[in-house]
Each structure stands twice: as structure tokens, then as C-alpha cells.
Amino acid sequence: MNTRFRFILIAIAVILLAYVVVSGHYYLCIYLCGFIGFVIWTQYRDGTVFLATQAFHRQDYEKTKRLLEEIKNPDHLRKGRRNFYEFMLGNIAMHEGRIDDAEYHFQLASRLPWRKDNEKGMVLINLANINLHKKEYERVNTYLDLTDKLTLTTRQKGIVDKIRNEINKHS
């Protein structure tokens, strides 16, 4: 749910709450208050990251960026949402050519917990690639060494091998 839809749901629930109080159905008040609390809690803890992830997979970067901008304070997001938030912002920054911003967001994403090794591996591969373009080869090797400890997909292993070959050319 996006922020606007959540506010509409809250407004409807508040109107229903007023009606229920006037009607004397106090047991429904508890359910409506719980619903309102849940919607507010999900706004702060989940935000619009899920919708942004769907747009990101469709490579709709403008919509992804717009949905991520709805999140006012990303520090309140759950760790399981914050990592994808930072990862998507890093990819958008790379897409727009803002390499330093991309590195910042990927650095944040690398410090957060990931459920799967290949997800964290993608973050480290992006960091290695950024530092390869900056010609900071020691940092590239550090990130690649970290990917060696992870279970990567075949495609990711191929990318790591290409980056290693590129480093060997410059050594």
C-alpha cells in the first residue's frame, strides 16, 4: 500500500469508529482501533518498499524513486525492508550516474542483514564494480574476497570472475 491509500483507509476507519461509538457497538471500537494502529505501524515499519521493489523489478526507475521518496525516515524501517531500500537507491543512483551516492547506499546495504547470500553478493559485486571504475583495486579485492565466503549464483560467479580478470589486467 502506498501512503495515500493508507491515509484513505485510516480516514474511513475513523469515520466508522465515530459511527460505532455513536451506535454503542463498543466491541467493534477495539477492532477498528487495532486496524488503525496496524496501518500506521506498517507505514512506519514497511513504508512503500514492497511496491518500490515491484516497480524496480519492472525496471520502472521513476516510479521506484517516487515510491522510495514517500518514506520520510528510513531509519524506522524494519531491517528486512531497509536493506532493499538502500539497494534500490544505490541502483537508481548508479542509473543516474551518481557514483558516490550509489557507493554510499550500497555501503549501508552491505552492513544490513540479508536472508540470502546471493542478495548480499549482489551488493558486494556492485561495490566492487564501483571501486573498479574508481581504480581502487585494493578495495575491489576486499569486496571480492567477501563474496568468496557467500553462496553465489552462477551468473554472479561469472561477474566476479570478469572483475578479477579486469583487476589482473591492471596489476
N, C-alpha and C positions, 0 to 999 in steps of 0.2 A: 504494500500500500504506500502510496506517496503521501506527502504531508497534507496536501489539500483534502484528499479523501479521508484521512484520519480526522481532520477538523470537522468535516461534514458529519462523520459518524458520531463524533463527540457532541455536536450540536443537536443531532437527532436524539441521542441518548439523554441529553439534558432536558429536552422538551418532554420526552417520555417520562423521565424521572419526575418532573413537575406534575404531569398528569397523574402518575401513580400515587404521589404524595397526596394530591387533592382527592383522589378517589379512595384513599385509605387502604390501598394494597401495599402495605409496608414490606412484605416479604419480597416483592419484586424490586424494591429500592436497593436491596443488598446486591441483587444480580446486576442491576444497571450500574451501580457504583463500582462493582467489580469489573464490569465491561469497560467503563470509562477509564478506570485505573490501568487495566491491561493495555488499552490502546495508547495511553500516554506513556506507559513503561516501554512498549515496543517502539515508540517513536524515538525515545532516547537511547535505547539499547541496540536496536536493529537499524533504525533510520530507513533510508531508501536504498541500502546497499544491495539487497536482493534484486530489486528492479534494475539497478545500475549494472549488476552482473549480467542480467539477461540482455540488456542493450549492448554491453561490452562484447558478449559472445556473438552478437549480430554485427559487430564492428560499427555500431552507431555511436561514434565517439562524442558527438554533440549532445545526444540525449543522455549518455553516461555522465558526461561532465555536468550537465544541468541537474541530474538526479543527485550527484555527489555534492553539488553546491547547496542543496537543501539541508544538508547535515551541518548544523551550526557549530557543534562541539564534538569533533570526532573522538575526543578522549573519553566520552561517555559510552561509546560503542563497545559491545562485547568483543573480546579478543578474536573470536571466530568471525566477526564482521570487520573489525579494524584492519586485519591483515589484507583482506580483499580490497578494502577501501584504499589502503596505501598502494597496493599493487596496481589497481586500476588508475590511480592518479599518476603513478610513475609511468605507466604505459601511455597515458594521454600526454604527459609532458614530453616523452620521447617522440610521440607522433607530431607534436607541435614544435619540436626542435629545441626544447628547453632541457638540455642535458643535465645541468646542475640540479634543477628541480627534480628531474627523474631519479637521479642518483640519491637525492635526499629521501624521496618516498620509498625507493627500493631498500635503502638502508633501514628505514623504520620497519618495513615489511619483513626484512630478514631477521629482525630481533623478536618478532611476534611468533607465537606458536602456530604451526601448520599441521593439519591432520595427515597429509600425505607427503612423502618425501619428494615426489616429483613436483608438487606445488612449490615447495621451498626451493627445490632445484631450479625452477624457472626464475625465481627471484635472483638467485645467485648467478645464474647464467646471464641475466640482464645486467647485473652489476659488473661481471667480468667483461662483458661486451662494451659497456660504457667506459671502463678503465682501459680497455684495449684501444679504443678511439682516442683516449687522452694520453696514450703511450705510457701508462703507469703499469709496467709489466709485473712488478713485484706484487701489486695488489691483485692483478689478474690471476697470478699463480695462487695467491691466497684463497681467492674465491673458488678457483677450480679444485684446489685441494679439499675445500669444504664439500664440493659436490661429489667428490670421490667417496665420501662417507655416507652418501644418500643412495637410495634405490631410484634410479632414473629410468625414464622410458628410452626406447631405442633411438627415437628422434633426438632426445636431449643428449644422449651419449654421443651422437653424431655431431651435434653442435659443439659440445665440449671438445671433441677431437679436432674440429675445424679451428677453434680458438687456440688450442695448444699448437697446432701446425702454424698458425699465424704468429704466435709468440716465438716459435723456433726460427722463423724466417728473420725476425728482428734481433735475435740473440747473437 
